[in-house]
Amino acid sequence: ARTGSIEIERVQRAGGDAALAGALQQISALSEDAHSLAMSIDSVLEVEAGADGQLKSAHGARWSVLPSASLTQELARDLAELRLKLERAGGADGELAARFAAKREALRILELPIAVLRDQVPRATPGAKLADLRCTKALRTLLDQLDLLRARRDKLVSEARRLASGEDVTSALVHRAERKVAEIQEQALEKYDVMTAQCSAMLDEQSGLLQQLFADNEEFTKARIEEGSDEGRQNLFRALNGAVGAYDEITTQFSEGIAFYTGMLDRLSELQQRVGDLAEARAIERRELIAHMSTPQPTPQQQMQAQQAQQMQAQQAQQAQQAQQ
C-alpha cells in the first residue's frame, strides 16, 4: 500500500480527472488526424495511377513513361503498413477508454480537497508526527524538484515551438533545386539537436526522481497506516491507494497512446512528402511528353528534303571556301 496527502496533491496538480479526460480526447483527435492524413496520401496515389492509366489508354504505344505502379509500389506498401498499425491501435484505444470509464468512479475520491479527506479519516491514537519523519521531508523535496523540472521542460518546449514557427521549411523544399528532400529536412532538424539532448537528460532526471519518490512514499504510507489500526481508517487509505494507482496506470497508458499517434503523424507526414514529390515529378514528365507528342512530326518526304537542303548548303559552303583559296 502507498498513499497519502502528498500523492493526492501530486494527482491534483497534474489535473486529476479533467487531465485524463483531456488526454483521451487528444488521443481521439490525433487518431482522426492520422487516418485523415493516410486517406489524403491514398488519394494522391489513386490520382497518380488514374492519370497514368488514362494517358496510356489514350496514346497507346506512344506513351513511353514508366507505369505508375512500378514507381509507387514501395510508397503504397509503406502506407498499407502504417494503416494496419492505425487499425490495430484503434482497437486498443477502445479498450483503454473502457478501462478509464470503469475506474472513473473510483477516481472521484481524488477530486476532494485535502482538508475534506482529512476530516473523513477516523482519528487514531496519538503517535509520532508524520511531518517530522525523514520520508515526509524527502517527499516534499522530491515534489518540488519535479515541479522545477516540469517548468524547465515547458520552457524548452516553448522555445522549440518559437524556433519552429520562425522557419519555413516548405519554401526550402519548393526551391530546393538539386538538393534532396532528406538533406533539407536533416539540415532543418539539426538546430534542435541541443534541445533533443536536453529533453533526453530531463527524462532521465525525471525517471530517477520518480523512483526515489515511490521508495520514500512507500515508507511514508507505512508510517501513515501504522498511526492507528482502526479498520475504517485503513479502508479509506486502501481506497485512496487504489485510486492513485489506477490514476498512474491510466496516465501512463494515455501518454503511450499520445506518443504513438504523434510518431505515426510524423511518419505519415514524411510519406506524404515523398508521395507529393513523386506526383509533382510525374506531372512534369507527363506535360513534357504531351507537349512533345503535340508537335507535328515531319513526313518521310519532308525529312528527305531537309537532308538534301543540308547537303546543298554544305556543298555551297565548301565551294565558297575553295574559291577564297
C-alpha positions in Angstrom: 0.0 0.0 0.0 1.1 3.5 -0.7 -0.8 6.8 -0.5 -1.1 10.0 1.5 -1.8 13.7 1.1 1.4 14.1 -0.9 0.4 11.6 -3.5 -3.1 13.1 -3.8 -1.6 16.6 -4.1 0.5 15.2 -7.0 -2.5 13.9 -8.8 -4.5 17.1 -8.3 -1.6 19.2 -9.5 -1.4 17.0 -12.6 -5.0 17.8 -13.4 -6.9 14.8 -12.0 -9.9 13.5 -13.8 -10.1 16.5 -16.2 -6.5 15.9 -17.3 -7.3 12.2 -18.0 -10.4 13.1 -20.0 -8.4 15.7 -21.9 -5.7 13.1 -22.7 -8.4 10.7 -24.0 -9.8 13.4 -26.3 -6.3 14.2 -27.5 -5.8 10.6 -28.4 -9.1 10.6 -30.3 -8.1 13.8 -32.2 -4.7 12.5 -33.1 -6.2 9.3 -34.3 -8.6 11.2 -36.6 -5.7 13.3 -37.9 -3.6 10.2 -38.7 -6.5 8.5 -40.5 -7.2 11.7 -42.4 -3.6 12.1 -43.5 -3.5 8.4 -44.6 -6.6 8.9 -46.7 -5.1 12.0 -48.3 -1.9 10.1 -49.2 -4.0 7.3 -50.7 -6.0 9.8 -52.8 -2.8 11.2 -54.3 -1.6 7.7 -55.2 -5.0 7.0 -56.8 -5.0 10.2 -58.8 -1.5 9.4 -60.0 -2.4 5.9 -61.1 -5.6 7.2 -62.7 -3.8 9.8 -64.7 -1.2 7.3 -65.8 -3.9 4.8 -66.9 -5.9 7.4 -68.9 -3.0 8.7 -70.8 -1.7 5.2 -71.6 -5.1 4.3 -72.9 -5.4 7.5 -75.0 -1.9 7.4 -76.6 -1.1 3.7 -76.6 2.5 2.7 -77.5 3.4 6.4 -77.9 3.0 6.8 -74.2 6.6 5.8 -73.2 6.8 6.8 -69.5 7.2 4.1 -66.9 4.0 2.7 -65.5 2.8 4.4 -62.3 2.6 1.2 -60.4 6.3 0.5 -60.8 7.2 3.8 -59.1 4.6 3.9 -56.3 4.8 0.2 -55.2 7.1 1.0 -52.2 5.1 4.0 -51.2 1.8 2.1 -51.3 3.4 -0.7 -49.2 4.6 1.8 -46.6 1.1 3.3 -46.5 -0.5 -0.1 -46.0 1.9 -0.9 -43.2 1.0 2.4 -41.3 -2.7 1.9 -41.9 -2.5 -1.6 -40.4 -0.9 -0.2 -37.3 -3.6 2.5 -37.0 -6.2 -0.1 -37.3 -4.7 -2.2 -34.5 -4.3 0.9 -32.4 -8.0 1.8 -32.8 -8.9 -1.4 -31.0 -6.5 -0.7 -28.2 -8.0 2.8 -27.9 -11.4 1.4 -27.4 -10.2 -0.9 -24.6 -8.3 2.0 -23.0 -11.4 4.2 -23.0 -13.5 1.4 -21.5 -10.9 0.9 -18.6 -11.0 4.6 -17.9 -14.8 4.6 -17.8 -14.8 1.6 -15.4 -12.3 3.2 -13.0 -13.6 6.7 -13.2 -16.0 6.4 -10.3 -13.2 5.1 -8.0 -11.0 8.0 -9.1 -13.5 10.7 -8.0 -12.3 10.5 -4.4 -9.1 12.1 -5.6 -11.0 15.2 -6.6 -11.9 16.0 -3.0 -9.9 18.8 -1.3 -7.2 17.5 1.1 -8.9 19.2 4.0 -12.1 17.3 3.3 -10.3 14.0 3.0 -8.5 14.6 6.3 -11.9 15.2 8.0 -13.1 11.8 6.7 -10.1 10.0 8.2 -11.1 8.3 11.5 -8.9 9.5 14.4 -6.2 7.2 15.6 -4.3 7.2 18.9 -1.6 9.9 19.2 1.7 8.9 17.8 4.8 10.3 16.1 4.1 13.3 13.8 4.4 12.4 10.1 5.7 15.9 9.4 8.8 15.1 11.4 9.7 11.9 9.6 12.6 11.7 7.1 10.4 10.3 4.4 7.9 13.1 4.6 10.5 15.8 4.2 12.1 13.8 1.4 8.8 13.5 -0.5 8.2 17.3 -0.3 11.7 18.0 -1.6 11.2 15.5 -4.5 7.9 17.0 -5.4 9.5 20.5 -5.5 12.3 19.1 -7.7 9.7 17.6 -10.1 7.8 20.9 -10.3 11.0 22.7 -11.2 11.8 20.0 -13.8 8.4 20.4 -15.3 8.9 24.2 -15.5 12.2 23.7 -17.3 10.6 21.2 -19.7 7.8 23.6 -20.5 10.3 26.4 -21.2 12.2 24.1 -23.5 9.1 23.2 -25.4 8.1 26.8 -25.8 11.5 27.7 -27.1 11.3 24.8 -29.6 7.9 26.0 -30.8 9.2 29.5 -31.2 12.1 28.3 -33.2 9.9 26.2 -35.4 7.4 29.0 -36.1 10.1 31.2 -37.4 11.3 28.7 -40.0 9.7 28.0 -43.4 10.8 24.5 -44.4 8.2 24.4 -47.1 9.8 27.2 -49.1 13.2 25.4 -48.9 11.6 22.2 -50.2 9.8 24.0 -53.1 13.0 25.8 -54.2 15.4 23.0 -53.4 16.9 22.8 -56.9 19.2 19.7 -56.9 19.1 19.2 -53.2 17.3 16.1 -51.8 14.3 16.4 -49.5 16.0 14.3 -46.8 19.0 16.6 -46.9 16.8 19.7 -46.4 14.8 18.0 -43.6 18.0 16.8 -41.9 19.5 20.3 -42.0 16.3 21.8 -40.6 16.3 19.4 -37.7 20.0 19.9 -36.8 19.2 23.1 -34.9 17.1 21.0 -32.5 19.9 18.6 -31.6 20.8 20.5 -28.4 17.2 20.7 -27.3 16.7 17.0 -28.0 19.7 16.2 -25.8 18.4 18.5 -23.1 15.0 16.8 -23.3 16.6 13.3 -23.0 18.5 14.4 -19.9 15.4 15.7 -18.4 13.6 12.4 -18.9 16.5 10.6 -17.3 16.4 13.0 -14.3 12.6 12.6 -14.0 12.9 8.8 -14.0 15.4 9.0 -11.2 13.3 11.3 -9.1 10.2 9.2 -9.6 12.0 6.0 -8.5 13.1 7.8 -5.3 9.6 9.2 -4.9 8.0 5.8 -4.9 10.5 4.4 -2.5 10.1 7.3 0.0 6.3 7.2 -0.4 6.3 3.5 0.5 7.9 4.4 3.8 5.6 7.3 4.3 2.5 5.2 3.6 3.5 2.5 6.1 4.1 5.2 8.8 0.7 6.7 7.9 -1.2 3.4 8.3 0.7 2.5 11.5 -0.6 5.6 13.2 -3.7 3.6 14.1 -5.2 0.2 13.5 -8.8 1.5 13.0 -10.4 -0.6 10.3 -12.3 2.4 8.8 -9.0 4.4 8.6 -7.2 1.6 6.8 -10.2 1.1 4.4 -10.1 4.7 3.4 -6.3 4.6 2.8 -6.8 1.5 0.7 -9.4 3.2 -1.4 -7.1 6.2 -1.8 -4.2 4.0 -2.7 -6.2 2.1 -5.3 -7.4 5.4 -6.8 -3.8 6.8 -7.0 -2.5 3.5 -8.5 -5.3 3.5 -11.1 -4.6 7.1 -12.0 -0.9 6.5 -12.5 -1.7 3.4 -14.6 -4.2 5.2 -16.9 -1.9 8.3 -17.1 1.0 6.1 -18.4 -1.3 4.3 -20.9 -2.6 7.6 -22.2 0.9 9.0 -22.5 1.9 6.0 -24.5 -1.1 6.5 -26.8 -0.3 10.1 -27.4 3.3 9.3 -28.1 2.2 6.5 -30.6 0.0 8.8 -32.6 2.5 11.6 -32.6 5.1 9.3 -34.0 2.6 8.0 -36.6 1.8 11.5 -37.7 5.5 12.2 -38.2 5.9 9.1 -40.3 2.8 9.8 -42.3 3.9 13.4 -42.9 7.3 12.1 -44.2 5.4 9.7 -46.5 3.1 12.4 -47.7 6.2 14.5 -48.7 7.6 11.5 -50.7 4.3 10.9 -52.4 3.9 14.6 -53.2 7.4 14.8 -54.7 6.8 11.8 -56.9 3.4 13.2 -58.0 4.9 16.5 -58.9 7.8 15.0 -60.9 5.4 12.7 -62.7 3.1 15.6 -63.6 6.1 17.5 -65.1 7.1 14.4 -67.1 3.6 13.9 -68.5 3.3 17.5 -69.5 6.7 17.4 -71.4 5.7 14.2 -73.2 2.3 15.5 -74.2 3.9 18.7 -75.5 6.4 16.6 -77.5 3.7 14.4 -79.0 1.6 17.5 -79.8 4.4 18.9 -82.0 3.7 18.0 -85.7 6.2 15.4 -86.9 7.7 15.7 -90.4 6.7 13.2 -93.2 9.4 11.0 -94.7 9.4 13.2 -97.8 9.9 16.3 -95.7 12.8 14.6 -93.8 14.4 13.7 -97.2 14.1 17.3 -98.5 15.6 18.7 -95.3 18.5 16.3 -95.6 19.1 17.4 -99.3 18.9 21.0 -98.3 21.5 20.5 -95.6 23.8 18.7 -98.1 23.4 21.5 -100.6 24.3 24.1 -98.0 27.4 22.1 -97.1 28.5 21.8 -100.7 28.0 25.6 -101.3 30.0 26.4 -98.2 32.8 24.1 -99.4 32.8 25.7 -102.9 32.9 29.2 -101.4 35.8 28.2 -99.2 37.7 26.7 -102.2 37.1 29.9 -104.2 38.6 32.1 -101.5 41.7 29.9 -101.5 
